[in-house]
Amino acid sequence: MTLDDARKRLFAYAVDRLGTQEVAKRLDTSPPSLDAWTKGAAQPPTRVVMALADLVYELQKAGG
């Protein structure tokens, strides 16, 4: 698995649990940007990747 594949899976996991609108809100971005990152059509900024890691951690901790 590549780093890009892992990122796409983490975005997809968060969106599956919370929905596009909520994930975009929590990552302080737009739904179209989130969609592009989830599909691998664009690279997210580092701040978003770090926020995504925190979000996925929170979801896992909560049993999501």
N, C-alpha and C positions, 0 to 999 in steps of 0.2 A: 504494500500500500504506500502510495506517495503522500507527501505532505498535503498536496492539493486535494487528494482523495479524502484524507482525514478531515481537512477543513470542511469540505462539502458535506461529509457525513455529520459533523458537529452542527453545521447550520441546519441541515435537514432534521436532525434530532430535536433541536430547539424549536423549530417551526412546527414540527409534528406535535410537540407537547403544548405549545403556547399559542400557535397561530402566527401568521406573518405580521399582522399589525402589532401585536404585543412584542414580538422579538425585535422588530424595527424600532419600536419605541424604546425598549430597554437598551438597544445598541446605539441609540441616538442617530438613526439613519432613516432613509426612505425605503418603503417596500420595494420599489424597482431596483435599488442598489442591492438590497438583501436578496432579491430573486436572482440577480446576476451573479452574486457571490455563491449562492446555493447551487447554481448550475455550472459554476466554474468559468463563466464567461468573462469575469473580471476578478482582479485580486483585491481583497479587502485591505484597508490600512491596518497597520500594526495595532493601533488603539482598539479597533473593532475586534481583532483576533483575541486580544487580551480580555476584552469585555465578554466575548463569546465563551472563552474558557471559564470565566467567573460564573456566567449564566448556566453553563452546562454543569458545573460543579454544584451550584445551588439546586438545580433540578435533581441531580443524582442524590444529593444529601436529603432532599425532601421525599425521596422515593419515586421520582418521576422517571 
